[in-house]
C-alpha cells in the first residue's frame, strides 16, 4: 500500500489510471490555499458517466471524506474558479487472477474452494434482498436482582455494620 495524491487546478480536469494490478482508494478531497470564500462541487467521470461526489465550502466543509475504489481509468474535476482541489488516498496491489497470494496457513483443497459471485448493486437487487430478509424479533425481559435489599427493621438492635444495611441489588 502506498500513499497517493493529486492536485486538480481550477478549470481543469485530471485523468487518473491506476497501475496494472492495483486499486486506487480515494480517501478525501480538500481545498488547497483559498484566497476568498469559495464553493466547489467535485465530480468523478468513469466511462461516459459523470457523477457528483461531494461539495466543498471554505467556511463549512473545506474537506470531504470519501471511500471510493477504482480499478480503471477515471477523471476528476471540480467547479471552483479560483481554488485547487487536492485528492488523497492510497494505491493497493491486487494480484492478477491466478496469482493470488495464499495468506492462509492451510491450503484449501479444490473441493473446499467456493467461488463467490459478484452481483452489481441495483435497486432491484436491494428490493429483492430486503424482501427476503424479515426483521428479527427479540424479546427483552426486565433485569432481575441477584440479591435483595438487606435493610433490617429499624427496631433491630443488631450490631451489624451500616454497609450491610445500605446494600442495593445488583442487576444483570
Buried (B, 14 or more C-beta within 10 A) or exposed (E): EEEBEEEBEBEEBBEBEBEEEBBBBBBBBBBBEBEEEBBBEBBBBEEEEEEEBBBBEBEEBBEBEBEBEBEEEBBBBBBBEEBBBBBBBBBBEBEEEEEEEEEEEEEEEEEEEEEEEEEEEEEEEEEEEEEEEEEEEEEEEEEEEEEEEEEEEEEEEEEEEEEEBEEEEEEE
